[in-house]
Amino acid sequence: MKIQHLIEQHWYYKNNPLLFVLLLPFTLIFFIVNLIRYALYKTNALKSYKLPVPVVIVGNISVGGAGKTPLTKHLAYELATLGISVGVILRGYKSKVKGTKIVHLTDSSILVGDEALIYASNNIRVAIGSNRYEAGMTLLKEYPDIKIILSDDGMQHYRLKRDYEIAVIDSSRMLGNRFTLPMGPLREPPSRLKSVNAVVFNGIANTNLPLPPLVVEQTLILDKIYNPKTKSIISVEELQSTNITAIAGIGNPNRFFDFLNKLDLKLNHTLAFPDHYLYKKEDIPINKEIILVTEKDYAKLSLFDRTDIWVVFVKASLNTSKLIEQISNLVQI
């Protein structure tokens, strides 16, 4: 945890001279290897596979959460209202599945991962697999009426051909120091953004980057605060006079805490954990405070059968309809 904190401080806030010296050789190697790999796929020296339906990548060029899952959910809902059947594929990070698997609501987060369960719980057809092409084929075999597939993450998974790429950027952290791993948080250099179809900023857009023609701002708005155990909904007004513990194990926990602060909620305690953290029972405090968590975190916390845990459901709102228009145009209904 301390090492991770030190590295994230170096990435996003203040360069550490010692880390700079130690990590620079590895960063150069990472950059060169990925540049070669990218070129091999672009020249077809390494083979890519195309699914029978259009594929939209919702990814990023940095590590950690940027707001991809709310955006993917939003796209799935919007396309469904247009009569377009949608499927979602993802790696299923930290899942115990070998090969590919259709994810169902009854599956355990330990088996399939937390993000996959979010889609399943929102009635979105979803499959996981480290090989996204095979995951897509598994999904299409199960649901042959699917007209388009959204890939949550997978920008660098060039084995899967794509028809449209969306790079998502967390505007609160941007691209950090703009170095590739491990010196910085980037999987690919900032110049990669010029080649995608659209960039979606989770927050206010920053134009001091090489960007494609379509730039979109995403705002996360409150959907509801819900207790899955008691089947209750509580209003923000009711919570404003309540002491609250907020827990988040996502790419950028402060984004969740800031969101709650903007609702004028009193956060007595905040507990931040690493992304995809596998919670233990003792991690969750026992007190008289209401505990607020993200939808992603509850996929794992539900195992503890606590009635004091409330889930903050958010939904994405985009400042333009052009993204949906461009993606829907890929589909021949």
PyMOL commands that set and color helices and strands:
alter all, ss='L'
color gray80, all
select helices_A, chain A and resi 2-12+17-42+68-81+109-112+114-121+132-142+190-195+236-239+253-262+281-283+295-304+322-328
alter helices_A, ss='H'
color red, helices_A
select strands_A, chain A and resi 55-59+86-90+100-102+125-129+148-152+164-170+198-202+214-227+232-233+244-248+267-272+290-294+309-318
alter strands_A, ss='S'
color yellow, strands_A
deselect
rebuild
show_as cartoon
